Amino acid sequence: MTGAKVSGGLLLFNCRAGSLPRMLVAHPGGPFFKKRDDGWWSIPKGEPEQDEEIFAAALREFEEETGMPPKGPFIDLGDIVQKNGKRVFAWAFEGHWPEGKKPECNEISLEFPKGSGKTWTFPEIDQVLMLEPEQARKKLRAEQAPFVDRLLRNLSSETPLPQSKD
């Protein structure tokens, strides 16, 4: 993949008896995304550092962006290519995200508006939600929605899932 950007990410999910699994989606922080909602969320993900394996990057980035150390076993969800050409590899794992908990993440700094000379610092992600599949698909970037479907297929092959309207 010479010159191609890649990211590794994790999709946290939890299953409750009699209901659809819920999945963690993250809203990017910063001024550009402040008023952007549906279609702008992502799974926690990031690019590998030099000589870092993509799965190791996914584990590191999830913890950096949420403050929660991920624990396996992990389900390989394959990869997708986003509109910007970046290939995103993802894995899912089952866990618990406390209701209303804010992410404890890195802060990033950038010049905004570009060329203004003003530097702003803000959290890499400013909000996370645990959502059922239909809601998660609506919030996520369209290119990342297949991760939801792949997880559901994997879970349904292990245990029958409750029926939904989608």
Residue frames as qw, qx, qy, qz and C-alpha x, y, z in Angstrom:
[[0.000, 0.887, 0.462, 0.000, 0.00, 0.00, 0.00],
 [0.503, -0.020, 0.026, 0.864, 2.66, 2.47, -0.99],
 [0.010, 0.168, 0.082, 0.982, 1.62, 6.02, -0.17],
 [0.472, -0.509, -0.538, -0.478, -1.87, 4.97, 0.90],
 [0.246, -0.399, 0.503, -0.726, -3.04, 6.09, 4.32],
 [0.593, -0.248, -0.758, -0.108, -4.33, 3.40, 6.66],
 [0.363, -0.456, 0.402, -0.706, -6.04, 3.43, 10.04],
 [0.404, -0.141, -0.900, 0.082, -6.90, 0.78, 12.56],
 [0.390, -0.341, 0.161, -0.840, -10.00, 1.02, 14.72],
 [0.093, -0.129, -0.953, 0.256, -12.11, -0.80, 17.26],
 [0.489, -0.357, -0.319, -0.729, -15.86, -1.11, 17.56],
 [0.090, -0.053, 0.815, -0.570, -16.93, -1.66, 21.17],
 [0.563, -0.257, -0.466, -0.632, -20.27, -3.44, 21.49],
 [0.204, -0.096, 0.839, -0.496, -22.40, -4.98, 24.17],
 [0.445, -0.217, -0.735, -0.463, -25.24, -7.42, 24.00],
 [0.357, -0.095, 0.587, -0.720, -28.18, -7.48, 26.38],
 [0.182, 0.232, 0.955, 0.010, -30.68, -10.30, 26.52],
 [0.249, 0.678, 0.681, -0.118, -33.70, -9.64, 24.32],
 [0.194, 0.920, 0.050, -0.336, -32.36, -6.50, 22.63],
 [0.721, 0.635, -0.075, 0.267, -30.12, -5.57, 19.74],
 [0.703, -0.202, -0.123, 0.671, -26.41, -5.07, 20.43],
 [0.001, 0.993, 0.055, -0.102, -25.30, -1.51, 21.12],
 [0.768, 0.242, 0.050, 0.591, -22.14, -0.06, 19.57],
 [0.327, -0.734, -0.064, 0.592, -19.86, 2.80, 20.55],
 [0.508, 0.639, 0.255, 0.518, -19.50, 5.61, 18.03],
 [0.453, -0.491, -0.126, 0.733, -17.35, 8.72, 18.50],
 [0.276, 0.928, 0.232, 0.093, -17.88, 12.33, 17.43],
 [0.643, 0.217, -0.085, 0.730, -14.71, 14.16, 16.36],
 [0.290, -0.759, -0.268, 0.518, -13.77, 17.22, 18.40],
 [0.358, -0.156, 0.275, 0.879, -12.80, 20.63, 17.13],
 [0.244, 0.481, 0.116, -0.834, -14.39, 23.57, 15.39],
 [0.264, 0.183, -0.681, -0.658, -14.88, 21.93, 11.98],
 [0.322, -0.208, -0.911, -0.151, -17.15, 19.21, 13.41],
 [0.099, 0.071, 0.555, -0.823, -18.96, 21.26, 16.07],
 [0.565, 0.275, 0.193, -0.754, -22.26, 21.50, 14.14],
 [0.552, 0.264, -0.687, -0.392, -21.90, 18.27, 12.14],
 [0.648, -0.209, 0.578, -0.449, -23.82, 15.24, 13.35],
 [0.882, 0.206, 0.405, -0.126, -25.32, 12.42, 11.26],
 [0.810, 0.556, 0.010, 0.187, -22.75, 10.96, 8.89],
 [0.209, 0.829, -0.387, 0.346, -19.76, 12.51, 10.70],
 [0.686, -0.565, 0.418, -0.190, -19.18, 10.09, 13.58],
 [0.556, 0.496, -0.666, -0.012, -16.57, 7.33, 13.48],
 [0.907, -0.327, -0.224, 0.144, -15.32, 4.28, 15.28],
 [0.361, -0.852, 0.337, 0.174, -12.30, 5.20, 17.44],
 [0.890, 0.295, 0.162, 0.309, -9.37, 4.76, 15.07],
 [0.082, -0.918, 0.277, 0.270, -6.03, 6.14, 14.01],
 [0.686, 0.625, -0.371, 0.037, -2.94, 5.71, 11.90],
 [0.913, -0.260, -0.093, 0.300, -0.12, 3.41, 12.94],
 [0.210, -0.888, 0.348, 0.215, 3.14, 4.91, 14.13],
 [0.437, 0.634, -0.623, -0.135, 6.33, 3.98, 12.31],
 [0.316, 0.245, -0.913, 0.077, 6.84, 0.17, 12.37],
 [0.420, 0.011, 0.655, -0.628, 3.59, -0.34, 14.32],
 [0.035, 0.235, 0.932, 0.274, 1.21, -3.11, 13.22],
 [0.293, -0.347, -0.340, -0.824, -2.28, -1.95, 12.26],
 [0.639, -0.506, -0.568, -0.109, -3.97, -4.01, 15.01],
 [0.528, -0.290, -0.385, 0.699, -1.58, -2.56, 17.62],
 [0.029, 0.140, 0.084, 0.986, -2.48, 0.91, 16.34],
 [0.474, -0.471, -0.507, -0.544, -6.19, 0.10, 16.71],
 [0.647, -0.474, -0.534, 0.268, -5.67, -0.96, 20.35],
 [0.399, -0.163, -0.194, 0.881, -3.55, 2.13, 21.14],
 [0.091, -0.251, -0.260, -0.928, -5.87, 4.57, 19.40],
 [0.512, -0.557, -0.580, -0.301, -8.99, 3.20, 21.11],
 [0.585, -0.509, -0.428, 0.464, -7.44, 3.73, 24.53],
 [0.293, -0.069, 0.002, 0.954, -6.03, 7.16, 23.59],
 [0.187, -0.295, -0.378, -0.857, -9.40, 8.33, 22.26],
 [0.607, -0.522, -0.449, -0.396, -11.68, 6.90, 24.95],
 [0.239, -0.600, 0.559, -0.520, -9.51, 6.38, 28.02],
 [0.884, -0.155, 0.306, -0.318, -10.65, 2.75, 28.15],
 [0.096, -0.452, 0.853, 0.242, -8.19, -0.11, 27.61],
 [0.790, 0.166, -0.290, -0.514, -9.74, -2.58, 25.13],
 [0.419, -0.297, 0.846, -0.144, -9.92, -6.25, 26.11],
 [0.448, 0.173, -0.721, -0.500, -10.46, -9.15, 23.71],
 [0.567, 0.090, 0.657, 0.488, -11.36, -11.48, 22.30],
 [0.179, 0.537, -0.172, -0.806, -11.53, -9.45, 19.11],
 [0.663, 0.478, 0.576, 0.000, -13.63, -10.03, 15.98],
 [0.279, -0.188, 0.465, 0.819, -12.00, -9.12, 12.65],
 [0.418, 0.694, 0.423, -0.405, -14.39, -6.85, 10.71],
 [0.652, 0.433, 0.394, 0.481, -12.17, -6.49, 7.66],
 [0.257, -0.343, 0.069, 0.901, -11.54, -3.14, 6.02],
 [0.357, 0.824, 0.439, -0.019, -13.23, -0.39, 4.05],
 [0.429, 0.107, 0.163, 0.882, -11.94, 2.50, 1.94],
 [0.024, 0.738, 0.397, -0.545, -13.18, 5.97, 2.83],
 [0.465, 0.852, 0.236, 0.056, -13.90, 8.68, 0.25],
 [0.060, -0.930, 0.346, 0.113, -10.56, 10.31, 1.07],
 [0.686, 0.490, -0.538, 0.017, -8.80, 7.08, 0.01],
 [0.187, -0.496, 0.744, -0.406, -7.86, 6.01, 3.53],
 [0.688, -0.085, -0.702, -0.164, -8.21, 2.28, 4.19],
 [0.439, -0.478, 0.453, -0.611, -9.65, 1.55, 7.64],
 [0.536, 0.000, -0.844, 0.031, -9.19, -1.87, 9.25],
 [0.488, -0.453, 0.233, -0.709, -11.49, -2.67, 12.17],
 [0.388, -0.071, -0.901, 0.179, -12.01, -5.19, 14.93],
 [0.547, -0.562, -0.134, -0.606, -14.88, -5.45, 17.40],
 [0.336, 0.041, -0.829, 0.445, -14.84, -6.43, 21.04],
 [0.484, -0.657, -0.510, -0.274, -17.50, -6.82, 23.69],
 [0.357, -0.022, -0.487, 0.797, -17.37, -4.55, 26.70],
 [0.184, -0.793, -0.567, 0.130, -19.25, -2.06, 28.83],
 [0.214, 0.331, -0.011, 0.919, -19.32, 1.73, 28.41],
 [0.098, -0.461, -0.662, 0.583, -20.94, 3.40, 31.43],
 [0.123, 0.792, 0.538, 0.261, -24.04, 5.45, 30.52],
 [0.085, -0.990, -0.095, -0.058, -23.17, 9.16, 30.28],
 [0.692, -0.458, 0.210, 0.518, -19.39, 8.60, 30.62],
 [0.325, 0.908, -0.179, -0.195, -17.34, 11.18, 28.73],
 [0.887, 0.298, -0.139, 0.325, -14.32, 10.03, 26.73],
 [0.466, -0.793, 0.239, 0.310, -10.92, 10.66, 28.31],
 [0.815, 0.446, 0.211, 0.304, -8.90, 11.39, 25.21],
 [0.545, -0.078, 0.145, 0.822, -5.88, 13.13, 23.75],
 [0.183, 0.873, 0.171, -0.419, -6.05, 16.76, 22.84],
 [0.636, 0.277, 0.366, 0.620, -4.89, 18.03, 19.48],
 [0.063, -0.727, -0.038, 0.683, -3.85, 21.51, 18.40],
 [0.501, 0.377, 0.536, 0.565, -4.33, 23.12, 15.04],
 [0.037, -0.196, 0.064, 0.978, -4.43, 26.51, 13.44],
 [0.070, 0.589, 0.778, 0.209, -8.03, 27.62, 12.94],
 [0.798, 0.572, 0.144, -0.126, -9.06, 29.23, 10.72],
 [0.818, 0.058, 0.234, 0.522, -6.17, 28.12, 8.54],
 [0.428, 0.492, 0.113, 0.750, -3.77, 31.00, 7.96],
 [0.311, -0.874, -0.202, -0.315, -5.09, 32.98, 10.96],
 [0.288, 0.494, -0.572, 0.588, -2.10, 32.33, 13.20],
 [0.580, -0.404, 0.350, -0.615, -4.52, 31.31, 16.00],
 [0.375, 0.138, -0.916, 0.024, -3.91, 27.88, 17.49],
 [0.715, -0.328, 0.071, -0.613, -6.73, 26.00, 19.18],
 [0.101, 0.198, -0.959, 0.176, -6.49, 22.94, 21.40],
 [0.734, -0.084, 0.044, -0.672, -9.45, 20.59, 21.69],
 [0.653, -0.174, 0.726, -0.126, -10.22, 16.94, 22.45],
 [0.004, 0.187, -0.836, -0.516, -9.69, 14.49, 19.60],
 [0.287, -0.435, -0.770, -0.369, -13.23, 13.23, 20.22],
 [0.167, -0.262, 0.291, -0.905, -15.79, 15.23, 22.16],
 [0.707, -0.061, 0.297, -0.639, -18.61, 12.72, 22.60],
 [0.157, 0.107, -0.962, -0.197, -19.31, 9.00, 22.44],
 [0.706, -0.039, 0.150, -0.691, -22.64, 7.20, 22.32],
 [0.232, -0.026, 0.972, 0.026, -23.70, 3.57, 22.63],
 [0.549, 0.296, -0.082, -0.777, -26.29, 3.04, 19.89],
 [0.768, 0.203, 0.599, -0.099, -28.34, 0.23, 18.41],
 [0.560, 0.049, 0.594, 0.576, -27.36, -0.74, 14.85],
 [0.288, 0.759, 0.487, 0.321, -29.82, 1.48, 12.95],
 [0.182, -0.978, -0.033, 0.097, -28.80, 4.57, 14.95],
 [0.584, -0.501, 0.410, 0.490, -25.10, 3.71, 14.69],
 [0.542, 0.332, 0.559, 0.532, -25.34, 3.45, 10.88],
 [0.117, 0.916, 0.332, 0.192, -27.05, 6.87, 10.77],
 [0.344, -0.907, 0.135, 0.204, -24.34, 8.57, 12.86],
 [0.676, -0.308, 0.465, 0.481, -21.30, 6.89, 11.29],
 [0.164, 0.540, -0.509, -0.650, -19.56, 8.01, 8.12],
 [0.853, 0.290, -0.026, -0.433, -21.35, 6.09, 5.37],
 [0.582, 0.492, -0.647, 0.001, -18.17, 4.20, 4.46],
 [0.013, -0.319, 0.838, -0.443, -17.92, 2.81, 8.02],
 [0.741, -0.067, 0.156, -0.650, -21.50, 1.47, 8.18],
 [0.805, 0.195, -0.540, -0.149, -20.39, -1.93, 6.79],
 [0.189, 0.298, -0.797, 0.490, -18.56, -2.52, 10.09],
 [0.542, -0.077, 0.429, -0.718, -21.96, -2.51, 11.86],
 [0.858, 0.210, -0.164, -0.440, -23.38, -5.01, 9.37],
 [0.600, 0.361, -0.703, 0.128, -20.32, -7.27, 9.54],
 [0.097, -0.243, 0.751, -0.607, -20.49, -7.35, 13.33],
 [0.702, 0.038, 0.256, -0.663, -24.21, -8.18, 13.22],
 [0.824, 0.289, -0.424, -0.239, -23.57, -11.02, 10.76],
 [0.372, 0.341, -0.790, 0.348, -20.83, -12.39, 12.98],
 [0.302, -0.142, 0.639, -0.693, -23.00, -12.19, 16.10],
 [0.784, 0.127, 0.055, -0.605, -26.03, -13.71, 14.38],
 [0.709, 0.300, -0.632, -0.086, -23.95, -16.68, 13.27],
 [0.196, 0.196, -0.818, 0.504, -23.18, -17.34, 16.95],
 [0.077, 0.383, 0.762, -0.516, -26.57, -16.50, 18.52],
 [0.106, 0.647, 0.614, 0.441, -29.87, -15.44, 16.97],
 [0.101, -0.043, -0.194, 0.975, -30.38, -11.67, 17.32],
 [0.269, 0.595, 0.587, -0.478, -33.72, -10.01, 18.02],
 [0.387, 0.543, 0.545, 0.508, -35.47, -8.79, 14.88],
 [0.086, -0.510, -0.131, 0.846, -35.42, -5.06, 14.10],
 [0.488, 0.749, 0.310, -0.325, -37.15, -2.81, 11.59],
 [0.147, 0.775, -0.432, -0.437, -34.03, -2.31, 9.40]]
